[in-house]
Amino acid sequence: MHRYYTQKSLDPFHYLPETYLVPLKKSFEEHINFKCFRKVFKEGEMWIYKPGESSNRGNGIKVFNNL
């Protein structure tokens, strides 16, 4: 996706959503990416949670607006 947008002289971050990959473990709240997410999260904004470590095909996807 990055290559597609840059070849068209477009900023890919204007079109692609902000994404954080956080491993699902007991200590996920200590993971650097989760800490970054917490800094930008605002109550009421819509976010998509998509598990990716052991699932696919849309299973387990959730939409949330609070922690």
C-alpha positions in Angstrom: 0.0 0.0 0.0 2.8 2.3 0.8 4.4 1.8 -2.6 1.1 2.3 -4.3 0.4 5.7 -2.7 4.0 7.0 -3.0 4.1 6.1 -6.7 1.1 8.3 -7.1 2.8 11.1 -5.2 0.3 10.7 -2.3 1.0 10.5 1.4 -0.1 7.0 2.4 -0.6 8.0 6.0 -3.4 10.3 4.8 -5.3 7.3 3.5 -4.2 4.4 5.7 -5.5 4.1 9.3 -3.1 4.3 12.3 -2.2 0.8 13.3 -0.6 -0.8 16.4 0.5 -4.4 16.6 0.4 -5.5 20.2 1.1 -9.2 21.1 -1.7 -10.7 23.2 0.1 -11.7 26.4 -0.4 -11.2 30.1 1.9 -8.2 30.0 0.5 -6.6 26.8 0.0 -3.3 28.7 3.8 -3.0 29.1 4.4 -3.5 25.3 5.8 -0.4 23.6 3.1 -0.3 20.9 0.3 -0.5 23.5 1.9 2.4 25.4 1.9 4.4 22.1 -1.7 3.5 21.5 -2.7 4.7 25.0 -1.0 8.1 24.3 -3.2 8.8 21.2 -6.4 7.1 22.3 -9.2 9.5 23.0 -12.5 8.4 24.7 -15.3 8.2 22.1 -13.1 7.7 19.0 -13.9 4.5 17.1 -11.1 1.9 16.9 -11.0 -1.6 15.4 -9.5 -4.5 17.4 -8.4 -7.3 15.1 -6.7 -10.3 16.6 -4.0 -11.6 14.4 -1.8 -14.0 16.3 -3.9 -17.1 15.8 -7.0 -16.0 13.9 -8.0 -14.8 10.5 -11.0 -14.4 8.1 -12.5 -11.7 10.3 -13.0 -13.8 13.4 -12.8 -11.9 16.6 -12.9 -8.4 15.1 -14.4 -5.8 17.5 -15.1 -2.1 17.3 -14.7 -0.1 20.5 -14.6 3.5 21.7 -13.4 3.1 25.2 -10.7 1.1 27.0 
